[in-house]
């Protein structure tokens, strides 16, 4: 599976409340909640398309919503020269993340290390995530709109602390799309980190997905988040590709 195929799967899994196809590009707007959900993904390009016109349309879309134009780019973004052209136009490069993936073979995941995740009501999960992540309360509405718009089977996953059954130790969102499961918004309670809850949560999510026919897991991780990267590497994830942003200044 190439970058653009995985990008299309991830776009379906994490839809913004407002989406506008612009040629073969997908522009998203989510009231400013996360850069990923407020950027354009350059999926396709056809001979004869007008690049200047396409970029201008993107800029108008975000201007209408009171935001700067943001492009989310990978090495597979189309056209191939888009990153260089945006740099020439004064778009500043900003850090993105790494997309990781893992195939699940027969007998996986290791259920002995899995915690059966609770599937929380959406409002409860949003409140829990915001507390663990220390998110701005003003972002909760936009975050909930994104999650409510997910059309595929979704697990609002949470596992509890061993010594406090009413306390959420870690949570995440899992979205099933055929054989693919995307994992988003993974967070562990700050006082419970490095105690194996993230590992147990991931095994539990993969077990949930495998029971429903999934054989491929993907997620995104910030490049500088070394503890998370070490965890995912130990779980068998490998880098599929990086992405970054170009932001109009």
Biotite code that builds the C-alpha atoms (Angstrom):
import biotite.structure as struc

atoms = struc.array([
    struc.Atom([0.000, 0.000, 0.000], chain_id="A", res_id=1, res_name="UNK", atom_name="CA", element="C"),
    struc.Atom([1.509, 3.329, -1.046], chain_id="A", res_id=2, res_name="UNK", atom_name="CA", element="C"),
    struc.Atom([1.422, 6.665, 0.794], chain_id="A", res_id=3, res_name="UNK", atom_name="CA", element="C"),
    struc.Atom([-1.561, 8.071, -1.039], chain_id="A", res_id=4, res_name="UNK", atom_name="CA", element="C"),
    struc.Atom([-3.671, 4.967, -0.428], chain_id="A", res_id=5, res_name="UNK", atom_name="CA", element="C"),
    struc.Atom([-2.955, 5.154, 3.288], chain_id="A", res_id=6, res_name="UNK", atom_name="CA", element="C"),
    struc.Atom([-3.642, 8.897, 3.236], chain_id="A", res_id=7, res_name="UNK", atom_name="CA", element="C"),
    struc.Atom([-7.072, 8.271, 1.727], chain_id="A", res_id=8, res_name="UNK", atom_name="CA", element="C"),
    struc.Atom([-7.845, 5.677, 4.413], chain_id="A", res_id=9, res_name="UNK", atom_name="CA", element="C"),
    struc.Atom([-6.742, 8.080, 7.149], chain_id="A", res_id=10, res_name="UNK", atom_name="CA", element="C"),
    struc.Atom([-8.864, 10.892, 5.685], chain_id="A", res_id=11, res_name="UNK", atom_name="CA", element="C"),
    struc.Atom([-11.944, 8.665, 5.850], chain_id="A", res_id=12, res_name="UNK", atom_name="CA", element="C"),
    struc.Atom([-11.099, 7.677, 9.403], chain_id="A", res_id=13, res_name="UNK", atom_name="CA", element="C"),
    struc.Atom([-10.626, 11.227, 10.704], chain_id="A", res_id=14, res_name="UNK", atom_name="CA", element="C"),
    struc.Atom([-13.064, 13.464, 8.786], chain_id="A", res_id=15, res_name="UNK", atom_name="CA", element="C"),
    struc.Atom([-13.308, 17.187, 9.459], chain_id="A", res_id=16, res_name="UNK", atom_name="CA", element="C"),
    struc.Atom([-16.789, 18.707, 9.820], chain_id="A", res_id=17, res_name="UNK", atom_name="CA", element="C"),
    struc.Atom([-16.207, 20.657, 6.589], chain_id="A", res_id=18, res_name="UNK", atom_name="CA", element="C"),
    struc.Atom([-14.538, 19.040, 3.572], chain_id="A", res_id=19, res_name="UNK", atom_name="CA", element="C"),
    struc.Atom([-14.114, 20.517, 0.113], chain_id="A", res_id=20, res_name="UNK", atom_name="CA", element="C"),
    struc.Atom([-12.621, 18.544, -2.795], chain_id="A", res_id=21, res_name="UNK", atom_name="CA", element="C"),
    struc.Atom([-10.440, 20.889, -4.849], chain_id="A", res_id=22, res_name="UNK", atom_name="CA", element="C"),
    struc.Atom([-9.525, 18.945, -7.941], chain_id="A", res_id=23, res_name="UNK", atom_name="CA", element="C"),
    struc.Atom([-7.686, 15.888, -6.648], chain_id="A", res_id=24, res_name="UNK", atom_name="CA", element="C"),
    struc.Atom([-6.926, 17.614, -3.348], chain_id="A", res_id=25, res_name="UNK", atom_name="CA", element="C"),
    struc.Atom([-8.984, 17.421, -0.142], chain_id="A", res_id=26, res_name="UNK", atom_name="CA", element="C"),
    struc.Atom([-9.307, 20.599, 1.950], chain_id="A", res_id=27, res_name="UNK", atom_name="CA", element="C"),
    struc.Atom([-10.577, 20.197, 5.518], chain_id="A", res_id=28, res_name="UNK", atom_name="CA", element="C"),
    struc.Atom([-11.799, 22.640, 8.153], chain_id="A", res_id=29, res_name="UNK", atom_name="CA", element="C"),
    struc.Atom([-12.473, 21.738, 11.802], chain_id="A", res_id=30, res_name="UNK", atom_name="CA", element="C"),
    struc.Atom([-12.768, 25.105, 13.522], chain_id="A", res_id=31, res_name="UNK", atom_name="CA", element="C"),
    struc.Atom([-9.040, 25.188, 14.142], chain_id="A", res_id=32, res_name="UNK", atom_name="CA", element="C"),
    struc.Atom([-8.921, 21.932, 16.164], chain_id="A", res_id=33, res_name="UNK", atom_name="CA", element="C"),
    struc.Atom([-5.605, 20.316, 15.187], chain_id="A", res_id=34, res_name="UNK", atom_name="CA", element="C"),
    struc.Atom([-3.569, 21.307, 12.171], chain_id="A", res_id=35, res_name="UNK", atom_name="CA", element="C"),
    struc.Atom([-4.216, 17.934, 10.527], chain_id="A", res_id=36, res_name="UNK", atom_name="CA", element="C"),
    struc.Atom([-7.983, 18.526, 10.385], chain_id="A", res_id=37, res_name="UNK", atom_name="CA", element="C"),
    struc.Atom([-7.487, 22.080, 9.093], chain_id="A", res_id=38, res_name="UNK", atom_name="CA", element="C"),
    struc.Atom([-5.219, 21.418, 6.141], chain_id="A", res_id=39, res_name="UNK", atom_name="CA", element="C"),
    struc.Atom([-5.328, 20.295, 2.531], chain_id="A", res_id=40, res_name="UNK", atom_name="CA", element="C"),
    struc.Atom([-4.007, 16.898, 1.446], chain_id="A", res_id=41, res_name="UNK", atom_name="CA", element="C"),
    struc.Atom([-2.668, 16.858, -2.117], chain_id="A", res_id=42, res_name="UNK", atom_name="CA", element="C"),
    struc.Atom([-3.698, 13.403, -3.299], chain_id="A", res_id=43, res_name="UNK", atom_name="CA", element="C"),
    struc.Atom([-3.947, 13.537, -7.097], chain_id="A", res_id=44, res_name="UNK", atom_name="CA", element="C"),
    struc.Atom([-2.718, 15.613, -9.993], chain_id="A", res_id=45, res_name="UNK", atom_name="CA", element="C"),
    struc.Atom([-3.600, 15.407, -13.667], chain_id="A", res_id=46, res_name="UNK", atom_name="CA", element="C"),
    struc.Atom([-1.770, 16.715, -16.692], chain_id="A", res_id=47, res_name="UNK", atom_name="CA", element="C"),
    struc.Atom([-3.240, 20.040, -17.677], chain_id="A", res_id=48, res_name="UNK", atom_name="CA", element="C"),
    struc.Atom([-4.358, 21.065, -14.176], chain_id="A", res_id=49, res_name="UNK", atom_name="CA", element="C"),
    struc.Atom([-3.609, 24.698, -13.317], chain_id="A", res_id=50, res_name="UNK", atom_name="CA", element="C"),
    struc.Atom([-1.418, 24.755, -10.192], chain_id="A", res_id=51, res_name="UNK", atom_name="CA", element="C"),
    struc.Atom([-1.688, 28.503, -9.575], chain_id="A", res_id=52, res_name="UNK", atom_name="CA", element="C"),
    struc.Atom([-5.479, 28.318, -9.776], chain_id="A", res_id=53, res_name="UNK", atom_name="CA", element="C"),
    struc.Atom([-5.565, 25.291, -7.454], chain_id="A", res_id=54, res_name="UNK", atom_name="CA", element="C"),
    struc.Atom([-3.412, 26.971, -4.808], chain_id="A", res_id=55, res_name="UNK", atom_name="CA", element="C"),
    struc.Atom([-5.506, 30.157, -5.050], chain_id="A", res_id=56, res_name="UNK", atom_name="CA", element="C"),
    struc.Atom([-8.682, 28.131, -4.463], chain_id="A", res_id=57, res_name="UNK", atom_name="CA", element="C"),
    struc.Atom([-7.141, 26.533, -1.379], chain_id="A", res_id=58, res_name="UNK", atom_name="CA", element="C"),
    struc.Atom([-6.188, 29.953, -0.063], chain_id="A", res_id=59, res_name="UNK", atom_name="CA", element="C"),
    struc.Atom([-9.717, 31.257, -0.610], chain_id="A", res_id=60, res_name="UNK", atom_name="CA", element="C"),
    struc.Atom([-11.220, 28.271, 1.206], chain_id="A", res_id=61, res_name="UNK", atom_name="CA", element="C"),
    struc.Atom([-9.185, 28.859, 4.352], chain_id="A", res_id=62, res_name="UNK", atom_name="CA", element="C"),
    struc.Atom([-9.560, 32.625, 4.139], chain_id="A", res_id=63, res_name="UNK", atom_name="CA", element="C"),
    struc.Atom([-13.350, 32.143, 4.171], chain_id="A", res_id=64, res_name="UNK", atom_name="CA", element="C"),
    struc.Atom([-12.932, 30.298, 7.473], chain_id="A", res_id=65, res_name="UNK", atom_name="CA", element="C"),
    struc.Atom([-10.525, 32.807, 8.979], chain_id="A", res_id=66, res_name="UNK", atom_name="CA", element="C"),
    struc.Atom([-7.478, 30.539, 8.868], chain_id="A", res_id=67, res_name="UNK", atom_name="CA", element="C"),
    struc.Atom([-4.193, 30.598, 6.949], chain_id="A", res_id=68, res_name="UNK", atom_name="CA", element="C"),
    struc.Atom([-3.843, 28.065, 4.152], chain_id="A", res_id=69, res_name="UNK", atom_name="CA", element="C"),
    struc.Atom([-2.083, 24.918, 5.359], chain_id="A", res_id=70, res_name="UNK", atom_name="CA", element="C"),
    struc.Atom([-0.827, 22.058, 3.191], chain_id="A", res_id=71, res_name="UNK", atom_name="CA", element="C"),
    struc.Atom([-0.151, 18.643, 4.689], chain_id="A", res_id=72, res_name="UNK", atom_name="CA", element="C"),
    struc.Atom([2.560, 17.058, 2.550], chain_id="A", res_id=73, res_name="UNK", atom_name="CA", element="C"),
    struc.Atom([4.283, 13.712, 2.111], chain_id="A", res_id=74, res_name="UNK", atom_name="CA", element="C"),
    struc.Atom([6.893, 12.614, -0.383], chain_id="A", res_id=75, res_name="UNK", atom_name="CA", element="C"),
    struc.Atom([3.992, 11.259, -2.445], chain_id="A", res_id=76, res_name="UNK", atom_name="CA", element="C"),
    struc.Atom([2.033, 14.542, -2.584], chain_id="A", res_id=77, res_name="UNK", atom_name="CA", element="C"),
    struc.Atom([0.970, 15.582, -6.072], chain_id="A", res_id=78, res_name="UNK", atom_name="CA", element="C"),
    struc.Atom([2.339, 17.300, -8.066], chain_id="A", res_id=79, res_name="UNK", atom_name="CA", element="C"),
    struc.Atom([5.867, 16.264, -7.062], chain_id="A", res_id=80, res_name="UNK", atom_name="CA", element="C"),
    struc.Atom([7.163, 19.843, -7.122], chain_id="A", res_id=81, res_name="UNK", atom_name="CA", element="C"),
    struc.Atom([4.441, 21.156, -4.820], chain_id="A", res_id=82, res_name="UNK", atom_name="CA", element="C"),
    struc.Atom([6.611, 21.461, -1.710], chain_id="A", res_id=83, res_name="UNK", atom_name="CA", element="C"),
    struc.Atom([9.278, 23.465, -3.559], chain_id="A", res_id=84, res_name="UNK", atom_name="CA", element="C"),
    struc.Atom([6.666, 25.717, -5.161], chain_id="A", res_id=85, res_name="UNK", atom_name="CA", element="C"),
    struc.Atom([5.004, 26.444, -1.827], chain_id="A", res_id=86, res_name="UNK", atom_name="CA", element="C"),
    struc.Atom([8.406, 27.273, -0.319], chain_id="A", res_id=87, res_name="UNK", atom_name="CA", element="C"),
    struc.Atom([9.024, 29.731, -3.165], chain_id="A", res_id=88, res_name="UNK", atom_name="CA", element="C"),
    struc.Atom([5.653, 31.338, -2.438], chain_id="A", res_id=89, res_name="UNK", atom_name="CA", element="C"),
    struc.Atom([6.674, 31.971, 1.168], chain_id="A", res_id=90, res_name="UNK", atom_name="CA", element="C"),
    struc.Atom([4.927, 29.033, 2.824], chain_id="A", res_id=91, res_name="UNK", atom_name="CA", element="C"),
    struc.Atom([6.844, 28.124, 5.959], chain_id="A", res_id=92, res_name="UNK", atom_name="CA", element="C"),
    struc.Atom([7.643, 24.504, 6.737], chain_id="A", res_id=93, res_name="UNK", atom_name="CA", element="C"),
    struc.Atom([6.299, 23.235, 10.070], chain_id="A", res_id=94, res_name="UNK", atom_name="CA", element="C"),
    struc.Atom([6.819, 19.935, 11.845], chain_id="A", res_id=95, res_name="UNK", atom_name="CA", element="C"),
    struc.Atom([4.347, 17.148, 11.222], chain_id="A", res_id=96, res_name="UNK", atom_name="CA", element="C"),
    struc.Atom([4.626, 13.532, 12.326], chain_id="A", res_id=97, res_name="UNK", atom_name="CA", element="C"),
    struc.Atom([5.572, 10.018, 11.296], chain_id="A", res_id=98, res_name="UNK", atom_name="CA", element="C"),
    struc.Atom([3.001, 7.544, 10.008], chain_id="A", res_id=99, res_name="UNK", atom_name="CA", element="C"),
    struc.Atom([3.669, 4.089, 11.420], chain_id="A", res_id=100, res_name="UNK", atom_name="CA", element="C"),
    struc.Atom([2.109, 0.797, 10.373], chain_id="A", res_id=101, res_name="UNK", atom_name="CA", element="C"),
    struc.Atom([2.027, -2.811, 11.442], chain_id="A", res_id=102, res_name="UNK", atom_name="CA", element="C"),
    struc.Atom([0.642, -5.972, 9.877], chain_id="A", res_id=103, res_name="UNK", atom_name="CA", element="C"),
    struc.Atom([-1.089, -8.482, 12.112], chain_id="A", res_id=104, res_name="UNK", atom_name="CA", element="C"),
    struc.Atom([-0.448, -12.115, 11.273], chain_id="A", res_id=105, res_name="UNK", atom_name="CA", element="C"),
    struc.Atom([-2.342, -15.197, 12.449], chain_id="A", res_id=106, res_name="UNK", atom_name="CA", element="C"),
    struc.Atom([-2.268, -15.544, 16.224], chain_id="A", res_id=107, res_name="UNK", atom_name="CA", element="C"),
    struc.Atom([-1.697, -11.836, 16.829], chain_id="A", res_id=108, res_name="UNK", atom_name="CA", element="C"),
    struc.Atom([-1.907, -9.708, 18.791], chain_id="A", res_id=109, res_name="UNK", atom_name="CA", element="C"),
    struc.Atom([-0.626, -11.252, 22.026], chain_id="A", res_id=110, res_name="UNK", atom_name="CA", element="C"),
    struc.Atom([-3.823, -11.452, 24.038], chain_id="A", res_id=111, res_name="UNK", atom_name="CA", element="C"),
    struc.Atom([-1.875, -12.183, 27.233], chain_id="A", res_id=112, res_name="UNK", atom_name="CA", element="C"),
    struc.Atom([-0.700, -8.569, 27.143], chain_id="A", res_id=113, res_name="UNK", atom_name="CA", element="C"),
    struc.Atom([-4.053, -7.103, 26.111], chain_id="A", res_id=114, res_name="UNK", atom_name="CA", element="C"),
    struc.Atom([-6.468, -5.250, 28.318], chain_id="A", res_id=115, res_name="UNK", atom_name="CA", element="C"),
    struc.Atom([-10.074, -5.439, 27.135], chain_id="A", res_id=116, res_name="UNK", atom_name="CA", element="C"),
    struc.Atom([-10.818, -1.782, 26.430], chain_id="A", res_id=117, res_name="UNK", atom_name="CA", element="C"),
    struc.Atom([-13.978, -0.150, 27.647], chain_id="A", res_id=118, res_name="UNK", atom_name="CA", element="C"),
    struc.Atom([-16.006, 1.487, 24.877], chain_id="A", res_id=119, res_name="UNK", atom_name="CA", element="C"),
    struc.Atom([-16.970, 4.780, 26.515], chain_id="A", res_id=120, res_name="UNK", atom_name="CA", element="C"),
    struc.Atom([-19.868, 6.996, 25.458], chain_id="A", res_id=121, res_name="UNK", atom_name="CA", element="C"),
    struc.Atom([-18.493, 9.680, 23.148], chain_id="A", res_id=122, res_name="UNK", atom_name="CA", element="C"),
    struc.Atom([-19.087, 12.610, 25.508], chain_id="A", res_id=123, res_name="UNK", atom_name="CA", element="C"),
    struc.Atom([-17.439, 10.701, 28.367], chain_id="A", res_id=124, res_name="UNK", atom_name="CA", element="C"),
    struc.Atom([-14.461, 9.783, 26.202], chain_id="A", res_id=125, res_name="UNK", atom_name="CA", element="C"),
    struc.Atom([-14.015, 13.398, 25.019], chain_id="A", res_id=126, res_name="UNK", atom_name="CA", element="C"),
    struc.Atom([-14.087, 14.643, 28.600], chain_id="A", res_id=127, res_name="UNK", atom_name="CA", element="C"),
    struc.Atom([-11.609, 11.969, 29.681], chain_id="A", res_id=128, res_name="UNK", atom_name="CA", element="C"),
    struc.Atom([-9.215, 12.621, 26.816], chain_id="A", res_id=129, res_name="UNK", atom_name="CA", element="C"),
    struc.Atom([-9.313, 16.377, 27.423], chain_id="A", res_id=130, res_name="UNK", atom_name="CA", element="C"),
    struc.Atom([-8.432, 15.866, 31.077], chain_id="A", res_id=131, res_name="UNK", atom_name="CA", element="C"),
    struc.Atom([-5.579, 13.428, 30.405], chain_id="A", res_id=132, res_name="UNK", atom_name="CA", element="C"),
    struc.Atom([-4.251, 15.469, 27.501], chain_id="A", res_id=133, res_name="UNK", atom_name="CA", element="C"),
    struc.Atom([-4.835, 18.769, 29.314], chain_id="A", res_id=134, res_name="UNK", atom_name="CA", element="C"),
    struc.Atom([-6.631, 20.100, 26.241], chain_id="A", res_id=135, res_name="UNK", atom_name="CA", element="C"),
    struc.Atom([-8.247, 23.489, 25.992], chain_id="A", res_id=136, res_name="UNK", atom_name="CA", element="C"),
    struc.Atom([-11.921, 22.983, 26.968], chain_id="A", res_id=137, res_name="UNK", atom_name="CA", element="C"),
    struc.Atom([-12.898, 25.254, 24.072], chain_id="A", res_id=138, res_name="UNK", atom_name="CA", element="C"),
    struc.Atom([-11.626, 22.583, 21.646], chain_id="A", res_id=139, res_name="UNK", atom_name="CA", element="C"),
    struc.Atom([-13.885, 19.833, 22.947], chain_id="A", res_id=140, res_name="UNK", atom_name="CA", element="C"),
    struc.Atom([-16.827, 20.745, 20.709], chain_id="A", res_id=141, res_name="UNK", atom_name="CA", element="C"),
    struc.Atom([-14.760, 20.663, 17.509], chain_id="A", res_id=142, res_name="UNK", atom_name="CA", element="C"),
    struc.Atom([-13.087, 17.434, 18.634], chain_id="A", res_id=143, res_name="UNK", atom_name="CA", element="C"),
    struc.Atom([-16.474, 15.839, 19.297], chain_id="A", res_id=144, res_name="UNK", atom_name="CA", element="C"),
    struc.Atom([-17.738, 16.927, 15.862], chain_id="A", res_id=145, res_name="UNK", atom_name="CA", element="C"),
    struc.Atom([-14.829, 15.142, 14.194], chain_id="A", res_id=146, res_name="UNK", atom_name="CA", element="C"),
    struc.Atom([-15.465, 11.940, 16.127], chain_id="A", res_id=147, res_name="UNK", atom_name="CA", element="C"),
    struc.Atom([-19.218, 12.077, 15.620], chain_id="A", res_id=148, res_name="UNK", atom_name="CA", element="C"),
    struc.Atom([-18.671, 12.355, 11.849], chain_id="A", res_id=149, res_name="UNK", atom_name="CA", element="C"),
    struc.Atom([-16.760, 9.058, 11.657], chain_id="A", res_id=150, res_name="UNK", atom_name="CA", element="C"),
    struc.Atom([-18.879, 6.703, 9.565], chain_id="A", res_id=151, res_name="UNK", atom_name="CA", element="C"),
    struc.Atom([-16.935, 3.472, 10.163], chain_id="A", res_id=152, res_name="UNK", atom_name="CA", element="C"),
    struc.Atom([-17.013, 1.270, 13.283], chain_id="A", res_id=153, res_name="UNK", atom_name="CA", element="C"),
    struc.Atom([-15.267, 3.129, 16.100], chain_id="A", res_id=154, res_name="UNK", atom_name="CA", element="C"),
    struc.Atom([-13.975, 2.146, 19.536], chain_id="A", res_id=155, res_name="UNK", atom_name="CA", element="C"),
    struc.Atom([-13.819, 4.918, 22.145], chain_id="A", res_id=156, res_name="UNK", atom_name="CA", element="C"),
    struc.Atom([-11.198, 2.912, 23.986], chain_id="A", res_id=157, res_name="UNK", atom_name="CA", element="C"),
    struc.Atom([-10.186, 3.285, 27.622], chain_id="A", res_id=158, res_name="UNK", atom_name="CA", element="C"),
    struc.Atom([-8.501, 1.021, 30.173], chain_id="A", res_id=159, res_name="UNK", atom_name="CA", element="C"),
    struc.Atom([-8.631, 1.466, 33.918], chain_id="A", res_id=160, res_name="UNK", atom_name="CA", element="C"),
    struc.Atom([-5.884, 1.682, 36.499], chain_id="A", res_id=161, res_name="UNK", atom_name="CA", element="C"),
    struc.Atom([-5.131, -1.600, 38.265], chain_id="A", res_id=162, res_name="UNK", atom_name="CA", element="C"),
    struc.Atom([-5.431, -0.134, 41.753], chain_id="A", res_id=163, res_name="UNK", atom_name="CA", element="C"),
    struc.Atom([-8.299, 2.264, 40.959], chain_id="A", res_id=164, res_name="UNK", atom_name="CA", element="C"),
    struc.Atom([-10.999, 0.618, 38.806], chain_id="A", res_id=165, res_name="UNK", atom_name="CA", element="C"),
    struc.Atom([-12.839, 3.906, 38.383], chain_id="A", res_id=166, res_name="UNK", atom_name="CA", element="C"),
    struc.Atom([-9.767, 5.793, 37.102], chain_id="A", res_id=167, res_name="UNK", atom_name="CA", element="C"),
    struc.Atom([-8.945, 5.794, 33.381], chain_id="A", res_id=168, res_name="UNK", atom_name="CA", element="C"),
    struc.Atom([-5.266, 4.965, 32.918], chain_id="A", res_id=169, res_name="UNK", atom_name="CA", element="C"),
    struc.Atom([-5.097, 5.380, 29.137], chain_id="A", res_id=170, res_name="UNK", atom_name="CA", element="C"),
    struc.Atom([-7.420, 6.036, 26.236], chain_id="A", res_id=171, res_name="UNK", atom_name="CA", element="C"),
    struc.Atom([-7.442, 6.196, 22.432], chain_id="A", res_id=172, res_name="UNK", atom_name="CA", element="C"),
    struc.Atom([-9.774, 6.127, 19.438], chain_id="A", res_id=173, res_name="UNK", atom_name="CA", element="C"),
    struc.Atom([-9.728, 3.190, 17.016], chain_id="A", res_id=174, res_name="UNK", atom_name="CA", element="C"),
    struc.Atom([-11.440, 3.400, 13.606], chain_id="A", res_id=175, res_name="UNK", atom_name="CA", element="C"),
    struc.Atom([-12.046, 0.272, 11.536], chain_id="A", res_id=176, res_name="UNK", atom_name="CA", element="C"),
    struc.Atom([-12.049, 0.498, 7.739], chain_id="A", res_id=177, res_name="UNK", atom_name="CA", element="C"),
    struc.Atom([-12.153, -2.984, 6.223], chain_id="A", res_id=178, res_name="UNK", atom_name="CA", element="C"),
    struc.Atom([-8.836, -4.672, 7.007], chain_id="A", res_id=179, res_name="UNK", atom_name="CA", element="C"),
    struc.Atom([-7.347, -1.419, 8.321], chain_id="A", res_id=180, res_name="UNK", atom_name="CA", element="C"),
    struc.Atom([-7.612, 0.023, 11.818], chain_id="A", res_id=181, res_name="UNK", atom_name="CA", element="C"),
    struc.Atom([-6.380, 3.528, 12.556], chain_id="A", res_id=182, res_name="UNK", atom_name="CA", element="C"),
    struc.Atom([-5.447, 4.486, 16.109], chain_id="A", res_id=183, res_name="UNK", atom_name="CA", element="C"),
    struc.Atom([-5.717, 8.142, 17.118], chain_id="A", res_id=184, res_name="UNK", atom_name="CA", element="C"),
    struc.Atom([-5.464, 10.327, 20.227], chain_id="A", res_id=185, res_name="UNK", atom_name="CA", element="C"),
    struc.Atom([-3.483, 7.889, 22.355], chain_id="A", res_id=186, res_name="UNK", atom_name="CA", element="C"),
    struc.Atom([-2.812, 9.298, 25.821], chain_id="A", res_id=187, res_name="UNK", atom_name="CA", element="C"),
    struc.Atom([-1.875, 7.903, 29.238], chain_id="A", res_id=188, res_name="UNK", atom_name="CA", element="C"),
    struc.Atom([-2.530, 9.527, 32.601], chain_id="A", res_id=189, res_name="UNK", atom_name="CA", element="C"),
    struc.Atom([0.681, 11.440, 33.440], chain_id="A", res_id=190, res_name="UNK", atom_name="CA", element="C"),
    struc.Atom([1.106, 9.804, 36.858], chain_id="A", res_id=191, res_name="UNK", atom_name="CA", element="C"),
    struc.Atom([0.724, 6.314, 35.377], chain_id="A", res_id=192, res_name="UNK", atom_name="CA", element="C"),
    struc.Atom([3.169, 6.502, 32.487], chain_id="A", res_id=193, res_name="UNK", atom_name="CA", element="C"),
    struc.Atom([5.933, 3.906, 32.015], chain_id="A", res_id=194, res_name="UNK", atom_name="CA", element="C"),
    struc.Atom([3.790, 1.291, 33.779], chain_id="A", res_id=195, res_name="UNK", atom_name="CA", element="C"),
    struc.Atom([2.662, -0.639, 30.688], chain_id="A", res_id=196, res_name="UNK", atom_name="CA", element="C"),
    struc.Atom([-0.802, 0.843, 30.243], chain_id="A", res_id=197, res_name="UNK", atom_name="CA", element="C"),
    struc.Atom([-0.071, 2.146, 26.747], chain_id="A", res_id=198, res_name="UNK", atom_name="CA", element="C"),
    struc.Atom([1.154, -1.292, 25.674], chain_id="A", res_id=199, res_name="UNK", atom_name="CA", element="C"),
    struc.Atom([-1.903, -3.034, 27.112], chain_id="A", res_id=200, res_name="UNK", atom_name="CA", element="C"),
    struc.Atom([-4.223, -0.516, 25.497], chain_id="A", res_id=201, res_name="UNK", atom_name="CA", element="C"),
    struc.Atom([-2.631, -0.995, 22.067], chain_id="A", res_id=202, res_name="UNK", atom_name="CA", element="C"),
    struc.Atom([-2.792, -4.782, 22.356], chain_id="A", res_id=203, res_name="UNK", atom_name="CA", element="C"),
    struc.Atom([-6.426, -4.496, 23.403], chain_id="A", res_id=204, res_name="UNK", atom_name="CA", element="C"),
    struc.Atom([-7.268, -2.271, 20.430], chain_id="A", res_id=205, res_name="UNK", atom_name="CA", element="C"),
    struc.Atom([-5.504, -4.592, 17.991], chain_id="A", res_id=206, res_name="UNK", atom_name="CA", element="C"),
    struc.Atom([-7.329, -7.587, 19.481], chain_id="A", res_id=207, res_name="UNK", atom_name="CA", element="C"),
    struc.Atom([-10.653, -5.730, 19.103], chain_id="A", res_id=208, res_name="UNK", atom_name="CA", element="C"),
    struc.Atom([-9.813, -4.949, 15.478], chain_id="A", res_id=209, res_name="UNK", atom_name="CA", element="C"),
    struc.Atom([-8.534, -8.440, 14.663], chain_id="A", res_id=210, res_name="UNK", atom_name="CA", element="C"),
    struc.Atom([-11.800, -9.987, 15.886], chain_id="A", res_id=211, res_name="UNK", atom_name="CA", element="C"),
    struc.Atom([-13.512, -7.786, 13.291], chain_id="A", res_id=212, res_name="UNK", atom_name="CA", element="C"),
    struc.Atom([-11.269, -8.839, 10.402], chain_id="A", res_id=213, res_name="UNK", atom_name="CA", element="C"),
    struc.Atom([-8.505, -6.226, 10.539], chain_id="A", res_id=214, res_name="UNK", atom_name="CA", element="C"),
    struc.Atom([-4.985, -7.234, 9.555], chain_id="A", res_id=215, res_name="UNK", atom_name="CA", element="C"),
    struc.Atom([-3.263, -3.854, 9.333], chain_id="A", res_id=216, res_name="UNK", atom_name="CA", element="C"),
    struc.Atom([-2.830, -1.115, 11.967], chain_id="A", res_id=217, res_name="UNK", atom_name="CA", element="C"),
    struc.Atom([-1.616, 2.440, 11.399], chain_id="A", res_id=218, res_name="UNK", atom_name="CA", element="C"),
    struc.Atom([-1.138, 5.536, 13.535], chain_id="A", res_id=219, res_name="UNK", atom_name="CA", element="C"),
    struc.Atom([0.726, 8.840, 13.641], chain_id="A", res_id=220, res_name="UNK", atom_name="CA", element="C"),
    struc.Atom([3.348, 9.871, 16.181], chain_id="A", res_id=221, res_name="UNK", atom_name="CA", element="C"),
    struc.Atom([5.216, 13.149, 16.621], chain_id="A", res_id=222, res_name="UNK", atom_name="CA", element="C"),
    struc.Atom([8.830, 12.603, 15.611], chain_id="A", res_id=223, res_name="UNK", atom_name="CA", element="C"),
    struc.Atom([10.196, 14.086, 18.851], chain_id="A", res_id=224, res_name="UNK", atom_name="CA", element="C"),
    struc.Atom([7.997, 11.878, 21.075], chain_id="A", res_id=225, res_name="UNK", atom_name="CA", element="C"),
    struc.Atom([10.725, 9.336, 21.749], chain_id="A", res_id=226, res_name="UNK", atom_name="CA", element="C"),
    struc.Atom([8.935, 7.355, 24.516], chain_id="A", res_id=227, res_name="UNK", atom_name="CA", element="C"),
    struc.Atom([5.945, 6.771, 22.214], chain_id="A", res_id=228, res_name="UNK", atom_name="CA", element="C"),
    struc.Atom([8.197, 5.841, 19.308], chain_id="A", res_id=229, res_name="UNK", atom_name="CA", element="C"),
    struc.Atom([10.029, 3.316, 21.467], chain_id="A", res_id=230, res_name="UNK", atom_name="CA", element="C"),
    struc.Atom([6.713, 1.821, 22.577], chain_id="A", res_id=231, res_name="UNK", atom_name="CA", element="C"),
    struc.Atom([5.413, 1.479, 19.027], chain_id="A", res_id=232, res_name="UNK", atom_name="CA", element="C"),
    struc.Atom([8.708, 0.033, 17.794], chain_id="A", res_id=233, res_name="UNK", atom_name="CA", element="C"),
    struc.Atom([8.562, -2.585, 20.554], chain_id="A", res_id=234, res_name="UNK", atom_name="CA", element="C"),
    struc.Atom([5.010, -3.407, 19.404], chain_id="A", res_id=235, res_name="UNK", atom_name="CA", element="C"),
    struc.Atom([6.267, -4.111, 15.880], chain_id="A", res_id=236, res_name="UNK", atom_name="CA", element="C"),
    struc.Atom([5.359, -0.830, 14.168], chain_id="A", res_id=237, res_name="UNK", atom_name="CA", element="C"),
    struc.Atom([7.655, 0.526, 11.478], chain_id="A", res_id=238, res_name="UNK", atom_name="CA", element="C"),
    struc.Atom([7.782, 3.876, 9.711], chain_id="A", res_id=239, res_name="UNK", atom_name="CA", element="C"),
    struc.Atom([5.669, 4.101, 6.577], chain_id="A", res_id=240, res_name="UNK", atom_name="CA", element="C"),
    struc.Atom([6.455, 7.745, 5.749], chain_id="A", res_id=241, res_name="UNK", atom_name="CA", element="C"),
    struc.Atom([6.747, 11.186, 7.340], chain_id="A", res_id=242, res_name="UNK", atom_name="CA", element="C"),
    struc.Atom([4.485, 14.156, 6.741], chain_id="A", res_id=243, res_name="UNK", atom_name="CA", element="C"),
    struc.Atom([4.999, 17.851, 7.304], chain_id="A", res_id=244, res_name="UNK", atom_name="CA", element="C"),
    struc.Atom([3.139, 21.098, 6.816], chain_id="A", res_id=245, res_name="UNK", atom_name="CA", element="C"),
    struc.Atom([3.536, 24.209, 4.703], chain_id="A", res_id=246, res_name="UNK", atom_name="CA", element="C"),
    struc.Atom([1.763, 27.187, 6.277], chain_id="A", res_id=247, res_name="UNK", atom_name="CA", element="C"),
    struc.Atom([0.975, 30.435, 4.534], chain_id="A", res_id=248, res_name="UNK", atom_name="CA", element="C"),
    struc.Atom([2.551, 33.328, 6.461], chain_id="A", res_id=249, res_name="UNK", atom_name="CA", element="C"),
])
